[in-house]
Protein backbone atom coordinates (compact mmCIF):
# COMPACT_ATOMS: atom_id res chain seq x y z
CA UNK A 1 0.00 0.00 0.00
CA UNK A 2 2.86 2.36 0.60
CA UNK A 3 4.38 4.19 3.49
CA UNK A 4 3.46 7.46 5.17
CA UNK A 5 5.16 9.48 7.88
CA UNK A 6 3.51 11.07 10.91
CA UNK A 7 4.34 14.75 11.43
CA UNK A 8 5.17 16.47 14.72
CA UNK A 9 1.47 17.09 15.46
CA UNK A 10 0.53 13.41 15.02
CA UNK A 11 -0.99 13.81 11.55
CA UNK A 12 -0.60 11.47 8.61
CA UNK A 13 -1.63 12.01 5.02
CA UNK A 14 -3.65 9.37 3.20
CA UNK A 15 -2.16 9.12 -0.30
CA UNK A 16 -4.17 10.83 -3.04
CA UNK A 17 -4.64 7.63 -5.08
CA UNK A 18 -6.12 5.88 -2.01
CA UNK A 19 -8.45 8.81 -1.23
CA UNK A 20 -9.61 8.88 -4.84
CA UNK A 21 -10.17 5.12 -5.08
CA UNK A 22 -12.18 5.10 -1.83
CA UNK A 23 -14.15 8.26 -2.64
CA UNK A 24 -12.79 10.15 0.37
CA UNK A 25 -13.40 13.91 0.45
CA UNK A 26 -12.37 16.80 2.69
CA UNK A 27 -14.64 16.92 5.72
CA UNK A 28 -15.28 13.15 5.82
CA UNK A 29 -15.26 11.74 9.33
CA UNK A 30 -13.87 8.42 10.51
CA UNK A 31 -14.15 6.17 13.50
CA UNK A 32 -10.69 5.39 14.84
CA UNK A 33 -10.06 2.03 16.53
CA UNK A 34 -7.05 -0.05 17.50
CA UNK A 35 -6.67 -3.81 17.67
CA UNK A 36 -3.50 -5.52 18.93
CA UNK A 37 -1.33 -2.61 17.80
CA UNK A 38 -3.07 -2.12 14.45
CA UNK A 39 -4.88 1.12 13.61
CA UNK A 40 -8.23 1.03 11.81
CA UNK A 41 -10.11 3.95 10.26
CA UNK A 42 -13.76 3.35 9.41
CA UNK A 43 -15.58 5.99 7.35
CA UNK A 44 -18.76 7.30 8.93
CA UNK A 45 -21.13 7.56 6.00
CA UNK A 46 -24.66 8.59 6.68
CA UNK A 47 -27.52 8.56 4.26
CA UNK A 48 -26.43 5.51 2.30
CA UNK A 49 -29.51 3.62 1.19
CA UNK A 50 -29.47 0.09 -0.17
CA UNK A 51 -31.70 -0.04 -3.21
CA UNK A 52 -31.09 -3.66 -4.11
CA UNK A 53 -30.51 -6.61 -1.83
CA UNK A 54 -29.81 -9.41 -4.25
CA UNK A 55 -33.35 -9.87 -5.55
CA UNK A 56 -34.06 -9.90 -9.26
CA UNK A 57 -35.47 -6.72 -10.77
CA UNK A 58 -39.19 -6.96 -11.46
CA UNK A 59 -40.76 -5.99 -14.76
CA UNK A 60 -42.23 -2.92 -13.08
CA UNK A 61 -38.72 -1.49 -12.72
CA UNK A 62 -38.59 -1.00 -16.48
CA UNK A 63 -42.22 -0.09 -17.15
CA UNK A 64 -42.39 2.39 -20.00
CA UNK A 65 -38.60 2.86 -19.97
CA UNK A 66 -38.58 3.44 -23.73
CA UNK A 67 -41.27 6.08 -23.52
CA UNK A 68 -39.55 7.80 -20.63
CA UNK A 69 -36.26 7.82 -22.52
CA UNK A 70 -37.33 8.59 -26.07
CA UNK A 71 -40.77 10.14 -25.66
CA UNK A 72 -44.08 8.93 -27.03
CA UNK A 73 -43.47 8.49 -30.75
N, CA and C atoms as a LAMMPS dump frame, in Angstrom:
ITEM: TIMESTEP
0
ITEM: NUMBER OF ATOMS
219
ITEM: BOX BOUNDS ff ff ff
-5.0000000000000000e+02 5.0000000000000000e+02
-5.0000000000000000e+02 5.0000000000000000e+02
-5.0000000000000000e+02 5.0000000000000000e+02
ITEM: ATOMS id mol type element x y z
1 1 1 N 0.818 -1.205 0
2 1 2 C 0 0 0
3 1 3 C 0.845 1.244 0
4 2 1 N 2.017 1.183 0.536
5 2 2 C 2.858 2.365 0.6
6 2 3 C 3.198 2.716 2.026
7 3 1 N 3.915 3.778 2.173
8 3 2 C 4.381 4.191 3.486
9 3 3 C 4.109 5.673 3.659
10 4 1 N 3.68 6.054 4.86
11 4 2 C 3.459 7.459 5.173
12 4 3 C 4.192 7.781 6.468
13 5 1 N 4.434 9.055 6.686
14 5 2 C 5.155 9.484 7.883
15 5 3 C 4.271 10.412 8.705
16 6 1 N 4.273 10.219 10.002
17 6 2 C 3.513 11.069 10.909
18 6 3 C 4.316 12.338 11.168
19 7 1 N 3.641 13.501 11.149
20 7 2 C 4.341 14.753 11.427
21 7 3 C 4.39 15.009 12.934
22 8 1 N 4.979 16.13 13.317
23 8 2 C 5.169 16.465 14.722
24 8 3 C 3.878 16.681 15.497
25 9 1 N 2.763 16.895 14.793
26 9 2 C 1.472 17.087 15.459
27 9 3 C 0.646 15.814 15.465
28 10 1 N 1.232 14.687 15.015
29 10 2 C 0.529 13.41 15.022
30 10 3 C -0.332 13.161 13.803
31 11 1 N -0.162 13.942 12.749
32 11 2 C -0.987 13.814 11.549
33 11 3 C -0.29 12.953 10.503
34 12 1 N -1.096 12.197 9.767
35 12 2 C -0.597 11.473 8.607
36 12 3 C -1.447 11.874 7.415
37 13 1 N -0.898 11.704 6.235
38 13 2 C -1.635 12.011 5.02
39 13 3 C -1.959 10.711 4.305
40 14 1 N -3.237 10.526 3.989
41 14 2 C -3.651 9.369 3.204
42 14 3 C -3.328 9.686 1.75
43 15 1 N -2.56 8.825 1.076
44 15 2 C -2.157 9.125 -0.297
45 15 3 C -3.343 9.428 -1.206
46 16 1 N -3.122 10.357 -2.146
47 16 2 C -4.173 10.828 -3.041
48 16 3 C -4.848 9.684 -3.788
49 17 1 N -4.055 8.729 -4.314
50 17 2 C -4.644 7.632 -5.078
51 17 3 C -5.566 6.768 -4.219
52 18 1 N -5.257 6.637 -2.921
53 18 2 C -6.123 5.876 -2.007
54 18 3 C -7.4 6.667 -1.744
55 19 1 N -7.275 7.967 -1.469
56 19 2 C -8.455 8.806 -1.232
57 19 3 C -9.385 8.785 -2.432
58 20 1 N -8.812 8.874 -3.624
59 20 2 C -9.612 8.882 -4.843
60 20 3 C -10.321 7.548 -5.036
61 21 1 N -9.591 6.448 -4.875
62 21 2 C -10.174 5.117 -5.076
63 21 3 C -11.303 4.843 -4.092
64 22 1 N -11.166 5.343 -2.861
65 22 2 C -12.176 5.104 -1.83
66 22 3 C -13.241 6.189 -1.766
67 23 1 N -13.141 7.208 -2.618
68 23 2 C -14.147 8.261 -2.643
69 23 3 C -14.11 9.161 -1.424
70 24 1 N -12.936 9.314 -0.829
71 24 2 C -12.795 10.15 0.369
72 24 3 C -12.713 11.614 -0.041
73 25 1 N -13.368 12.478 0.75
74 25 2 C -13.404 13.907 0.449
75 25 3 C -13.077 14.708 1.704
76 26 1 N -12.602 15.945 1.522
77 26 2 C -12.367 16.8 2.687
78 26 3 C -13.639 16.916 3.523
79 27 1 N -13.492 16.83 4.817
80 27 2 C -14.638 16.916 5.721
81 27 3 C -15.213 15.57 6.116
82 28 1 N -14.812 14.479 5.419
83 28 2 C -15.275 13.147 5.821
84 28 3 C -14.818 12.86 7.245
85 29 1 N -15.624 12.117 7.975
86 29 2 C -15.261 11.739 9.333
87 29 3 C -15.058 10.232 9.397
88 30 1 N -14.237 9.818 10.364
89 30 2 C -13.873 8.424 10.508
90 30 3 C -13.929 8.005 11.959
91 31 1 N -14.268 6.762 12.176
92 31 2 C -14.154 6.167 13.499
93 31 3 C -12.757 5.567 13.575
94 32 1 N -12.067 5.824 14.653
95 32 2 C -10.691 5.394 14.839
96 32 3 C -10.681 4.3 15.903
97 33 1 N -10.162 3.119 15.567
98 33 2 C -10.062 2.028 16.535
99 33 3 C -8.676 1.404 16.449
100 34 1 N -8.308 0.696 17.497
101 34 2 C -7.053 -0.051 17.501
102 34 3 C -7.347 -1.494 17.881
103 35 1 N -6.499 -2.385 17.393
104 35 2 C -6.669 -3.81 17.67
105 35 3 C -5.291 -4.465 17.654
106 36 1 N -4.809 -4.871 18.814
107 36 2 C -3.499 -5.523 18.927
108 36 3 C -2.393 -4.749 18.218
109 37 1 N -2.378 -3.429 18.386
110 37 2 C -1.333 -2.606 17.804
111 37 3 C -1.615 -2.122 16.389
112 38 1 N -2.69 -2.592 15.782
113 38 2 C -3.069 -2.122 14.447
114 38 3 C -4.044 -0.958 14.575
115 39 1 N -3.983 -0.037 13.643
116 39 2 C -4.879 1.115 13.608
117 39 3 C -5.891 0.9 12.494
118 40 1 N -7.159 1.171 12.795
119 40 2 C -8.229 1.028 11.807
120 40 3 C -9.014 2.331 11.723
121 41 1 N -9.254 2.796 10.506
122 41 2 C -10.114 3.95 10.26
123 41 3 C -11.336 3.457 9.509
124 42 1 N -12.506 3.765 10.03
125 42 2 C -13.765 3.348 9.408
126 42 3 C -14.543 4.6 9.032
127 43 1 N -14.835 4.792 7.747
128 43 2 C -15.575 5.988 7.353
129 43 3 C -16.974 5.98 7.953
130 44 1 N -17.404 7.138 8.406
131 44 2 C -18.764 7.301 8.931
132 44 3 C -19.581 7.922 7.817
133 45 1 N -20.325 7.091 7.127
134 45 2 C -21.126 7.563 6
135 45 3 C -22.587 7.439 6.354
136 46 1 N -23.239 8.574 6.381
137 46 2 C -24.663 8.588 6.684
138 46 3 C -25.445 8.812 5.405
139 47 1 N -26.651 8.324 5.391
140 47 2 C -27.515 8.563 4.26
141 47 3 C -27.355 7.564 3.133
142 48 1 N -26.558 6.528 3.33
143 48 2 C -26.432 5.509 2.296
144 48 3 C -27.652 4.608 2.369
145 49 1 N -28.293 4.419 1.252
146 49 2 C -29.51 3.621 1.193
147 49 3 C -29.287 2.456 0.24
148 50 1 N -29.569 1.256 0.702
149 50 2 C -29.472 0.092 -0.167
150 50 3 C -30.722 0.024 -1.02
151 51 1 N -30.54 -0.003 -2.327
152 51 2 C -31.702 -0.038 -3.21
153 51 3 C -31.916 -1.418 -3.806
154 52 1 N -30.957 -2.307 -3.589
155 52 2 C -31.087 -3.655 -4.111
156 52 3 C -30.401 -4.607 -3.148
157 53 1 N -31.067 -5.669 -2.799
158 53 2 C -30.513 -6.607 -1.829
159 53 3 C -30.4 -8.006 -2.4
160 54 1 N -30.03 -8.113 -3.653
161 54 2 C -29.81 -9.407 -4.253
162 54 3 C -31.014 -10.002 -4.954
163 55 1 N -32.183 -9.362 -4.845
164 55 2 C -33.351 -9.875 -5.549
165 55 3 C -33.255 -9.51 -7.027
166 56 1 N -33.989 -10.244 -7.852
167 56 2 C -34.06 -9.899 -9.262
168 56 3 C -34.952 -8.678 -9.437
169 57 1 N -34.636 -7.875 -10.466
170 57 2 C -35.467 -6.722 -10.775
171 57 3 C -36.793 -7.213 -11.342
172 58 1 N -37.88 -6.624 -10.919
173 58 2 C -39.188 -6.958 -11.46
174 58 3 C -39.45 -6.197 -12.737
175 59 1 N -40.418 -6.667 -13.51
176 59 2 C -40.76 -5.989 -14.762
177 59 3 C -41.177 -4.539 -14.529
178 60 1 N -41.768 -4.27 -13.35
179 60 2 C -42.232 -2.917 -13.078
180 60 3 C -41.085 -1.913 -13.007
181 61 1 N -39.869 -2.395 -12.79
182 61 2 C -38.722 -1.486 -12.716
183 61 3 C -38.439 -0.85 -14.066
184 62 1 N -38.876 -1.489 -15.137
185 62 2 C -38.591 -0.997 -16.476
186 62 3 C -39.853 -0.614 -17.24
187 63 1 N -40.953 -0.443 -16.531
188 63 2 C -42.224 -0.086 -17.146
189 63 3 C -42.103 1.232 -17.898
190 64 1 N -42.42 1.205 -19.148
191 64 2 C -42.393 2.394 -19.999
192 64 3 C -41.016 3.067 -20.062
193 65 1 N -39.951 2.276 -19.912
194 65 2 C -38.6 2.858 -19.965
195 65 3 C -38.329 3.501 -21.318
196 66 1 N -38.794 2.863 -22.394
197 66 2 C -38.576 3.437 -23.732
198 66 3 C -39.287 4.767 -23.892
199 67 1 N -40.51 4.827 -23.42
200 67 2 C -41.269 6.078 -23.523
201 67 3 C -40.618 7.177 -22.691
202 68 1 N -40.165 6.807 -21.505
203 68 2 C -39.551 7.801 -20.627
204 68 3 C -38.232 8.315 -21.22
205 69 1 N -37.546 7.443 -21.948
206 69 2 C -36.255 7.82 -22.521
207 69 3 C -36.398 8.556 -23.84
208 70 1 N -37.262 8.066 -24.716
209 70 2 C -37.334 8.586 -26.073
210 70 3 C -38.611 9.363 -26.371
211 71 1 N -39.524 9.456 -25.428
212 71 2 C -40.773 10.143 -25.655
213 71 3 C -41.788 9.245 -26.332
214 72 1 N -42.992 9.697 -26.43
215 72 2 C -44.08 8.932 -27.033
216 72 3 C -44.105 9.204 -28.524
217 73 1 N -43.532 8.271 -29.295
218 73 2 C -43.465 8.492 -30.753
219 73 3 C -44.499 7.699 -31.47
